[in-house]
Amino acid sequence: MGYRLEMSKKPRNRNWVVTVKGQINDEAVKEMGEWCLDSETGRRMAYDQFHFRTKEEAVMFFLKWTN
């Protein structure tokens, strides 16, 4: 797969956001969303965007899914 992850912070609501950039298939994004539910760390907010309450949660996701 040819994707990369970008992490940023939303100043308005203080959530951390990880965005998937590039080519990724539906199955991989679904697996990422399921992992968020299973680990109770974040929420999938759009096809390619995940929101997290803390930086630590976002970093954990980032480390899990960085290719």
Rosetta silent file (secondary structure, phi, psi, omega in degrees, C-alpha in Angstrom):
SEQUENCE: MGYRLEMSKKPRNRNWVVTVKGQINDEAVKEMGEWCLDSETGRRMAYDQFHFRTKEEAVMFFLKWTN
SCORE:     score description
SCORE:     0.000 S_00000001
   1 L     0.000  145.990 -179.920    0.000    0.000    0.000 S_00000001
   2 E  -112.818   69.452  177.677    1.181    3.475   -0.709 S_00000001
   3 E  -126.298  162.794  173.065   -0.155    5.582    2.120 S_00000001
   4 E  -136.945  159.122 -179.569    1.270    7.772    4.835 S_00000001
   5 E  -109.461  140.641  175.850   -0.163    9.089    8.084 S_00000001
   6 E  -124.263  131.144 -179.431   -0.226   12.726    9.183 S_00000001
   7 E  -110.068  136.384  177.989   -0.911   13.738   12.766 S_00000001
   8 E  -146.947  168.499  179.046   -2.224   17.164   13.772 S_00000001
   9 E  -117.206  133.647  177.154   -4.045   18.831   16.627 S_00000001
  10 L   -89.274  112.221 -175.336   -7.397   20.576   16.281 S_00000001
  11 L   -66.222  -30.625 -175.747   -7.173   23.725   18.425 S_00000001
  12 L   -66.525  -45.973 -177.351  -10.914   24.267   18.662 S_00000001
  13 L  -113.382    4.190  176.197  -11.817   20.980   20.331 S_00000001
  14 L    63.616   15.911  175.891   -8.319   19.887   21.421 S_00000001
  15 L   -82.614  151.950  172.338   -8.606   16.522   19.669 S_00000001
  16 E   -95.681  140.093 -175.485   -5.679   14.910   17.902 S_00000001
  17 E  -124.593  133.486  171.396   -6.315   13.896   14.305 S_00000001
  18 E  -114.811  125.163 -179.728   -4.567   11.303   12.159 S_00000001
  19 E  -112.689  135.118  177.240   -5.251   11.568    8.441 S_00000001
  20 E   -90.199  122.602  179.822   -4.453    8.827    5.932 S_00000001
  21 E  -112.986  144.282  177.115   -2.884   10.289    2.785 S_00000001
  22 E    96.575 -160.893 -175.784   -2.292    8.487   -0.485 S_00000001
  23 E   -88.192  125.637  175.886   -3.609    5.186   -1.769 S_00000001
  24 L  -146.747  144.538 -178.372   -5.247    2.845    0.703 S_00000001
  25 L   -89.833  162.529 -177.884   -7.863    0.179    0.161 S_00000001
  26 H   -59.330  -37.712 -177.837  -11.229   -0.036    1.904 S_00000001
  27 H   -64.201  -40.958  179.635  -10.277   -3.167    3.820 S_00000001
  28 H   -65.959  -42.215  179.201   -7.232   -1.504    5.413 S_00000001
  29 H   -66.197  -39.149  177.262   -9.239    1.549    6.496 S_00000001
  30 H   -62.373  -42.016  178.193  -11.950   -0.720    7.908 S_00000001
  31 H   -62.351  -39.597  176.746   -9.299   -2.635    9.864 S_00000001
  32 H   -62.292  -43.865  178.571   -7.974    0.652   11.287 S_00000001
  33 H   -63.353  -40.467  177.656  -11.481    1.630   12.373 S_00000001
  34 H   -65.242  -38.440  178.022  -12.049   -1.745   14.017 S_00000001
  35 H   -62.292  -40.421  177.554   -8.751   -1.419   15.862 S_00000001
  36 H   -60.804  -43.212  179.036   -9.885    1.954   17.235 S_00000001
  37 H   -66.007  -45.153 -178.430  -13.105    0.387   18.530 S_00000001
  38 H   -63.858  -39.476 -176.941  -11.337   -2.643   19.997 S_00000001
  39 H   -89.999   -6.364 -179.704   -8.665   -0.578   21.745 S_00000001
  40 L    54.007   42.494 -177.858  -11.133    2.169   22.757 S_00000001
  41 L  -108.607  -29.818 -174.939   -8.665    4.837   21.697 S_00000001
  42 E  -155.320 -175.078  179.171  -10.248    6.841   18.925 S_00000001
  43 E  -135.080  141.916  173.508  -13.049    7.268   16.454 S_00000001
  44 E   -82.168  119.721 -176.074  -13.193    7.149   12.701 S_00000001
  45 E  -103.520  -21.209  177.488  -14.689   10.481   11.685 S_00000001
  46 E  -151.962  177.192 -178.452  -14.357   10.251    7.904 S_00000001
  47 L   -53.678  -41.175 -173.266  -13.132    7.741    5.354 S_00000001
  48 L  -119.611   21.404 -174.302   -9.527    8.789    5.895 S_00000001
  49 E  -136.333  133.940  179.937   -9.618   10.575    9.266 S_00000001
  50 E  -126.187  134.614  179.837   -9.415    9.373   12.861 S_00000001
  51 E  -108.964  142.898 -178.949   -9.859   11.529   15.993 S_00000001
  52 E  -132.453  148.440 -179.329   -8.236   10.858   19.362 S_00000001
  53 L   -74.090  -35.012 -176.058   -8.690   12.419   22.810 S_00000001
  54 L  -128.923  161.162  177.169   -5.003   12.484   23.702 S_00000001
  55 H   -63.762  -37.164 -179.031   -1.673   12.693   21.947 S_00000001
  56 H   -61.235  -41.203  177.296   -0.726    9.318   23.438 S_00000001
  57 H   -63.303  -43.375 -179.478   -3.724    7.635   21.765 S_00000001
  58 H   -64.505  -40.776  179.305   -2.850    9.244   18.430 S_00000001
  59 H   -65.913  -39.487  178.135    0.793    8.177   18.723 S_00000001
  60 H   -60.199  -44.708  176.762   -0.263    4.617   19.559 S_00000001
  61 H   -62.193  -46.433 -178.027   -2.395    4.537   16.382 S_00000001
  62 H   -57.673  -46.032 -179.654    0.406    6.143   14.404 S_00000001
  63 H   -67.701  -36.453  179.483    2.920    3.519   15.548 S_00000001
  64 H   -64.613  -41.727 -169.399    0.504    0.643   14.894 S_00000001
  65 H  -107.701    1.770  176.464   -0.317    1.664   11.325 S_00000001
  66 L   -69.885  130.515 -178.538    2.837    3.345   10.012 S_00000001
  67 L  -101.116    0.000    0.000    4.124    1.284    7.123 S_00000001
